[in-house]
């Protein structure tokens, strides 16, 4: 869903701002849903992936190869959780649900910016 928003959004849309809004609202909503379900980081919550992908896409070229690379890079980091990402899941409530995906998105964005410069 985040990729569709990014692809169709006006070019002027500041995706970092959109990621920030989604993150703040997502932390609140994910924390409430986690408490309601009584399950830590339930799989039905996807707002964290949306926030992370929006951050990963910020400032990147809107071409199919970049979309594919950003998506794959984000999913790899989201599943494996290297480089301190896993430790962020220990944060309480919605914060732990969303912040690890934001770090994964930031790593992917940084890697893509470095790759773009080469």
Residue pairs with C-beta under 8 A, 6 or more apart in sequence:
1 46
1 50
2 49
2 50
2 51
2 52
2 53
2 54
2 57
3 53
3 57
3 67
3 70
3 71
5 18
5 50
5 54
6 15
6 53
6 54
6 57
6 62
6 67
7 62
7 67
9 15
9 18
11 62
14 58
15 54
15 55
15 57
15 58
15 59
16 55
16 58
16 59
18 54
19 51
19 52
19 54
19 55
19 58
19 102
19 105
22 47
22 50
22 51
22 54
23 51
23 98
23 102
25 47
26 47
26 48
26 50
26 51
26 94
26 97
26 98
27 93
27 94
27 95
27 97
27 98
27 99
28 94
29 47
29 94
30 45
30 47
30 48
30 93
30 94
30 97
30 98
31 92
31 93
31 94
31 95
31 97
32 94
33 42
33 44
33 45
34 40
34 41
34 42
34 45
34 93
34 94
34 97
35 93
37 44
41 89
41 96
41 97
45 97
47 98
48 97
48 98
48 100
48 101
48 102
49 74
49 78
49 101
51 98
51 101
51 102
51 105
52 74
52 78
52 101
52 102
52 104
52 105
53 70
53 71
53 74
53 105
54 105
55 102
55 105
55 106
55 109
56 70
56 73
56 74
56 104
56 105
56 106
56 108
56 109
56 112
57 70
57 109
58 109
59 109
59 113
60 66
60 70
60 109
60 112
60 113
60 116
61 116
66 112
69 112
70 108
70 109
70 112
73 108
73 111
73 112
74 104
74 105
74 108
77 83
77 85
77 104
77 107
77 108
78 85
78 100
78 101
78 104
81 89
81 100
81 104
83 103
83 107
84 103
85 100
85 103
85 104
85 107
86 100
88 96
88 99
88 100
88 103
89 96
89 97
89 100
90 96
91 99
